[in-house]
Amino acid sequence: MEKEVKDLRIETRAVHAGDRKKPNPSIPVTTPIYTASSYIYERMETLDRVFGREEPGDSYARYDNPTNRGLEELLTSLESGASSLACSSGMMAIQFALTTALLDRRKHVVAASALYGATVRLLESVFEPLGVETTFVDICDLAAVEAAIERDKPGCVLLETISNPLLRVPDLDRIASLTKKAGAALVVDNTFATPLMVRPLEHGANLVVHSLTKYLAGHGDVLGGAIIADAEHTELLRSLSRTAGPSLGPFESYLTMRGIKTYPLRFERQCQNAFRLASWLTSRPEVDRVYFPADPRHPDASVIGTLFPRGLYGAMISVELKDAGRPEVFAFMDRLRLVVRGTSLGDVHTMMLYPAMSSHRDISPAQRRRVGIGDNLVRISVGIEAINDVIADIEQALVTAAPTATQP
Ligand SMILES: Cc1ncc(COP(=O)(O)O)c(C=O)c1O
């Protein structure tokens, strides 16, 4: 090829020279970014077999990509799955996991009433018009879950391991067995807990989803999602994805793999920091209520005691500020100097969000009230900083925002 290219005109060489080189026998120590959209072989017969999936190999980026394959193998290992699919966002992962779960099942979802706001919207404004009904149920009320499953005979049950933003923790084992008995699939969003705390497939879930954007990538520079499947759903997930194309781009895949290398270290530190911050917030007169899974009065304390490893309670805290409405909460948040006022979570930096404005903005105020999201609620995603600096920042914002303090 090289010799032939050398003799060609400059326009042709500009297109072909240097490309399609056989890799050296060396093995890169980390997975490179493969941007090629298609792949060739010495012989057409090989490509034919790869297309037909009779032989491993790459043919077209929507079907498979070596960078994504590295990330998918990593995620499969972390979540004790049979296979994984890297998706373009967490929402794409949820949408595609539901599509896979429901394809051969009854088009009805029993979903936790406390879910990320966009997930509620997805069910109501995408799936419902397409003929998939949803029953929302208090997922921590096992009798209500059992009754909904018996009555509605869903094809799928959907929940979050730790709910957003009130941090409720459903009984995964019991719900998995109710779901299985009904012949339905259990889809679990494990974004908040992460596999260091809970691996839902080990508890009987069928499909686990992640927003990779959060703890796993962890640095605020990736939008991505993933589905980790059990053996039963592996083939269907992969074949549907070849047609529907929910894939993650290779750059994001690379960044996520890089991020995951330090995720256990980051996450343990974030959990320790969150424990310290939650204890401090509990002692503050400006605070009405702190939601944190380590609280012994947490309504799901007995599930937490068996589901979570000792000492890890996650790194999310929700807080109700005393005598505060939207203007007071905004004033408090405007005073933060270090804590980032942003709409994400799981990053190395501590972030604070106002759920009524962002994560739960587009669900109705009535539904917000029903799931306990008041106008005085803020959600904190705790980072890896020195926690005393974070505490000092929140303290100065609380004190200066208190009604007795002088406002500038
Ligand atoms: C629990 C949970 N699941 C899914 C998502 C959606 O993820 P993404 O923004 O990557 O689409 C989010 C986003 O905040 C989330 O908090």
The ligand as an SDF file (V2000), in Angstrom:
LIG
                    3D

 16 16  0  0  0  0  0  0  0  0999 V2000
  -30.2430    9.2290   39.2220 C   0  0  0  0  0  0  0  0  0  0  0  0
  -30.0320    9.7630   37.8430 C   0  0  0  0  0  0  0  0  0  0  0  0
  -30.2520    8.9530   36.8040 N   0  0  0  0  0  0  0  0  0  0  0  0
  -30.0750    9.3850   35.5320 C   0  0  0  0  0  0  0  0  0  0  0  0
  -29.6820   10.6860   35.2660 C   0  0  0  0  0  0  0  0  0  0  0  0
  -29.5220   11.1340   33.8360 C   0  0  0  0  0  0  0  0  0  0  0  0
  -28.1970   11.1460   33.4720 O   0  0  0  0  0  0  0  0  0  0  0  0
  -27.6170   12.0280   32.2600 P   0  0  0  0  0  0  0  0  0  0  0  0
  -27.7230   13.4580   32.6740 O   0  0  0  0  0  0  0  0  0  0  0  0
  -26.2320   11.5090   32.0940 O   0  0  0  0  0  0  0  0  0  0  0  0
  -28.4760   11.7540   31.0740 O   0  0  0  0  0  0  0  0  0  0  0  0
  -29.4350   11.5500   36.3310 C   0  0  0  0  0  0  0  0  0  0  0  0
  -28.9960   12.9320   36.0620 C   0  0  0  0  0  0  0  0  0  0  0  0
  -28.8790   13.7480   36.9320 O   0  0  0  0  0  0  0  0  0  0  0  0
  -29.6210   11.0830   37.6550 C   0  0  0  0  0  0  0  0  0  0  0  0
  -29.4270   11.8870   38.7030 O   0  0  0  0  0  0  0  0  0  0  0  0
  1  2  1  0
  2  3  1  0
  2 15  2  0
  3  4  2  0
  4  5  1  0
  5  6  1  0
  5 12  2  0
  6  7  1  0
  7  8  1  0
  8  9  2  0
  8 10  1  0
  8 11  1  0
 12 13  1  0
 12 15  1  0
 13 14  2  0
 15 16  1  0
M  END
$$$$
